[in-house]
Amino acid sequence: MKKQWWGLNLGILAALAGSLVFEGCQQSLPLANPGAILAPPLPNTDVSNFGNASLKVNPTLTGSNQGIFLDGSYAYQNDSGLVLAPPYANSGCPYGGTSAYALHLFGTYLDYGNGGYPAFEIECFPRANASFNSGNMFDASAFTGVSFWWNQGLDDTANQIFFCLITARIAPASIGGDGTCGTGGHVPCYDYLGNNLLGYPKGCWFQISEDFASMSTQYSSGSPGTVTATDKQQILQLMWTSRSNNVNTNGPAGTLYTCDIWLDDVAFY
């Protein structure tokens, strides 16, 4: 995985979530004129830079006006939903985003260690959020990978953070899969292809390039465990997830976790 390191300290915006308030969040200064930093990506590679405060996917890229970013979080206590807000910065390193808005997801959840695997998820459906058929899959075979600007906020306490590529052979039929996952030695359902994003310094922005060739299944079971040519032709979702991975250190009361993740300038390359 190629990594470009650009740092920028980031705090939670106090007014982002209406009734959601976190104690101990660090405030920071708004980025000066964020929309004028860089020219927008080429329209035939740009998934979204959220520049028009929209969750819609670029139809010039996908050939569909149904592509969208959605909040796929589950088993949460408080969930902000997907919030479009100006990226914030301290006076540290420069930020390379291309628009006045970034995507923010934050909230809290309890993990009881009972196999529920609660998680907060940003889900991108390039073509459509619908059942499996060829028209709902995006063909990325012309591309090498996916790039994006990423920030794990200071408050995030996840044990695992992944960028995932969800393709027809690994997704269950309930979310558009082709019905082969978990059968006859195939990769189990939900064991998505991707890479670990945990380990970047919290509160800083990084531009990350995820090559398809570097992605593998998260738990290394079933085959094939890497991205195939067919996978690139049958992309159902891109997903960014912050989760606790079934870890509970607090007995019956469960362990409280916080999600705080930011995303911007998603593109294929």
C-alpha positions in Angstrom: 0.0 0.0 0.0 1.4 3.3 -1.0 1.1 6.0 1.6 1.5 9.8 1.3 1.9 11.4 4.7 0.4 14.8 5.1 -0.4 15.7 8.7 -3.2 17.9 10.0 -4.5 18.0 13.5 -8.3 17.8 13.6 -10.9 18.3 16.4 -14.6 17.5 16.6 -16.8 20.4 15.5 -19.0 21.3 18.5 -22.0 22.1 16.3 -21.9 19.1 14.0 -24.3 16.7 15.7 -27.1 18.8 17.1 -27.9 16.9 20.4 -24.8 14.8 20.3 -22.1 16.2 22.6 -18.8 14.7 23.5 -16.8 15.8 26.5 -13.1 16.3 26.1 -13.2 16.9 22.3 -10.5 19.3 21.2 -11.6 22.3 19.2 -9.4 23.7 16.5 -9.4 26.5 14.0 -11.2 26.3 10.7 -9.1 25.8 7.6 -8.7 29.0 5.7 -10.4 29.0 2.3 -10.5 25.2 2.0 -12.1 25.2 -1.4 -9.2 26.9 -3.0 -6.4 24.5 -2.0 -6.2 22.2 -5.0 -8.1 21.9 -8.3 -10.7 19.1 -8.2 -9.8 15.6 -9.4 -10.5 14.7 -13.0 -14.2 13.9 -13.3 -13.6 10.4 -14.8 -11.8 9.2 -11.7 -13.5 11.2 -8.9 -16.0 9.2 -6.7 -16.7 12.3 -4.6 -15.0 15.3 -3.0 -18.2 16.3 -1.2 -17.7 19.8 -2.6 -21.4 20.4 -3.3 -22.3 19.2 0.2 -23.9 16.1 -1.4 -23.6 12.4 -0.6 -24.2 11.5 -4.2 -21.5 9.6 -6.2 -20.1 11.3 -9.4 -22.3 9.9 -12.2 -19.7 10.8 -14.8 -17.5 8.1 -13.3 -20.1 5.4 -12.7 -22.7 6.0 -15.5 -25.4 5.9 -12.8 -27.2 8.7 -11.0 -28.1 6.3 -8.1 -24.6 6.0 -6.5 -24.5 7.3 -2.9 -22.7 7.3 0.4 -24.7 5.9 3.3 -24.3 5.3 7.1 -24.0 1.5 7.6 -23.4 1.6 11.3 -25.1 -0.9 13.6 -25.5 -1.7 17.3 -24.7 1.8 18.3 -25.8 4.1 21.2 -25.5 7.4 19.5 -24.8 7.9 15.8 -24.3 11.3 14.1 -25.2 10.0 10.7 -23.1 11.1 7.8 -22.3 14.8 8.5 -20.9 17.0 5.7 -18.8 19.7 7.4 -15.7 21.9 6.7 -12.5 20.2 7.6 -10.9 21.7 10.7 -7.2 22.2 11.4 -4.6 23.3 13.9 -1.7 25.3 12.7 0.3 22.1 11.8 0.8 20.4 8.5 -1.0 21.4 5.3 -4.2 19.7 4.2 -4.6 18.7 0.6 -8.4 18.3 0.2 -10.0 19.9 -2.8 -13.3 21.2 -1.5 -15.0 23.0 1.4 -16.6 19.9 2.8 -15.5 16.5 4.2 -17.5 13.6 5.4 -17.6 13.0 9.2 -19.1 10.0 11.2 -19.0 9.9 14.9 -20.9 8.3 17.9 -20.6 5.8 20.7 -21.4 2.1 21.0 -21.2 -0.8 23.5 -19.5 -4.1 22.8 -20.7 -6.9 25.0 -18.3 -9.5 23.6 -21.2 -11.7 22.6 -20.5 -12.0 18.9 -22.5 -8.9 17.9 -19.4 -7.1 16.4 -20.8 -3.5 16.6 -19.3 -1.1 14.1 -19.6 2.3 12.6 -19.4 2.2 8.8 -19.2 4.7 5.9 -20.5 2.8 2.9 -20.2 4.0 -0.7 -22.4 2.4 -3.4 -20.8 3.5 -6.7 -23.9 2.6 -8.8 -26.8 1.7 -6.6 -27.9 0.5 -3.1 -29.9 -2.5 -4.3 -30.0 -6.2 -4.8 -27.5 -8.1 -6.8 -27.6 -7.7 -10.6 -25.0 -6.7 -13.1 -26.4 -3.1 -13.4 -25.7 -2.4 -9.7 -22.0 -3.4 -9.9 -19.2 -1.0 -10.8 -16.4 -2.1 -13.1 -13.1 -0.7 -11.9 -10.9 -2.9 -14.1 -9.5 0.2 -15.8 -8.0 1.4 -12.4 -5.2 0.4 -10.1 -6.7 1.3 -6.8 -8.6 3.8 -4.6 -7.3 7.0 -3.1 -8.8 9.1 -0.3 -8.0 11.6 2.4 -8.5 10.0 5.9 -8.5 11.1 9.5 -9.1 9.0 12.6 -10.2 11.6 15.1 -8.7 12.0 18.5 -11.8 10.5 20.2 -11.9 7.3 18.2 -11.1 4.2 20.3 -11.5 1.5 17.7 -9.6 -1.8 18.0 -9.8 -2.2 14.2 -10.2 0.3 11.3 -10.4 -1.0 7.7 -10.9 0.2 4.2 -12.8 -2.6 2.5 -13.6 -3.5 -1.1 -17.0 -5.4 -1.2 -17.4 -7.5 -4.3 -20.1 -9.9 -5.5 -18.4 -13.1 -4.5 -17.8 -12.1 -0.8 -21.0 -10.1 -0.1 -24.0 -12.1 1.2 -27.0 -12.2 -1.1 -28.9 -9.9 1.4 -26.6 -7.0 0.4 -26.2 -7.8 -3.3 -23.8 -10.8 -3.3 -23.9 -13.5 -5.9 -24.5 -16.3 -3.4 -21.1 -18.0 -3.5 -19.5 -16.7 -0.3 -19.1 -19.3 2.4 -19.7 -22.3 0.1 -17.4 -24.9 -1.3 -14.1 -23.4 0.0 -15.0 -19.9 -1.1 -14.2 -16.9 1.2 -16.8 -16.6 4.0 -19.4 -13.9 3.7 -18.3 -10.5 5.2 -14.6 -11.4 5.1 -14.1 -8.4 2.8 -11.0 -7.5 0.8 -9.1 -4.5 2.2 -6.3 -3.0 4.3 -5.9 -1.9 7.9 -6.0 1.9 8.5 -5.2 1.6 12.2 -1.9 3.1 13.2 -1.9 6.5 11.6 -1.5 9.2 14.2 -4.9 10.3 15.5 -6.2 13.7 14.7 -4.2 14.1 11.5 -5.2 13.9 7.8 -3.4 11.5 5.5 -3.8 10.9 1.8 -3.9 7.2 1.3 -3.6 5.2 -1.9 -4.9 1.6 -1.7 -3.7 -0.5 -4.6 -6.0 -3.4 -5.5 -3.0 -5.6 -5.6 -2.3 -4.9 -1.9 -5.7 -5.9 -0.6 -6.5 -9.2 1.0 -9.3 -10.8 3.1 -9.1 -9.7 6.7 -9.1 -13.2 8.3 -7.3 -15.2 5.6 -9.8 -18.0 5.2 -11.2 -19.4 1.9 -9.9 -18.8 -1.6 -9.0 -16.6 -3.4 -7.9 -14.3 -0.6 -6.8 -11.4 -2.9 -8.4 -9.2 -5.4 -9.1 -10.9 -8.7 -9.9 -9.5 -12.1 -13.5 -10.4 -11.6 -13.6 -8.7 -8.2 -12.5 -5.4 -9.9 -15.4 -5.8 -12.4 -18.0 -6.6 -9.7 -17.6 -3.9 -7.0 -20.7 -3.4 -4.9 -19.4 -1.1 -2.2 -16.4 0.7 -0.8 -16.4 0.8 3.0 -14.6 2.5 5.8 -15.2 0.9 9.2 -14.3 1.7 12.8 -15.1 -1.2 15.2 -14.2 -2.9 18.5 -14.0 -6.5 17.1 -16.0 -8.2 19.8 -13.7 -7.0 22.7 -15.4 -6.4 26.0 -13.3 -5.7 29.2 -16.2 -4.5 31.3 -18.3 -7.5 32.1 -22.1 -7.5 31.6 -22.2 -3.7 31.3 -20.2 -3.9 28.1 -17.3 -1.8 27.0 -18.1 1.7 25.6 -16.3 2.7 22.4 -16.2 5.9 20.5 -16.2 6.4 16.7 -14.7 9.5 15.2 -13.7 9.2 11.5 -13.4 11.7 8.6 -13.2 11.0 4.9 -12.6 13.2 1.8 -11.7 13.2 -1.9 -12.4 9.6 -2.8 -11.2 8.7 -6.3 -10.0 5.7 -8.4 -6.6 5.9 -10.0 
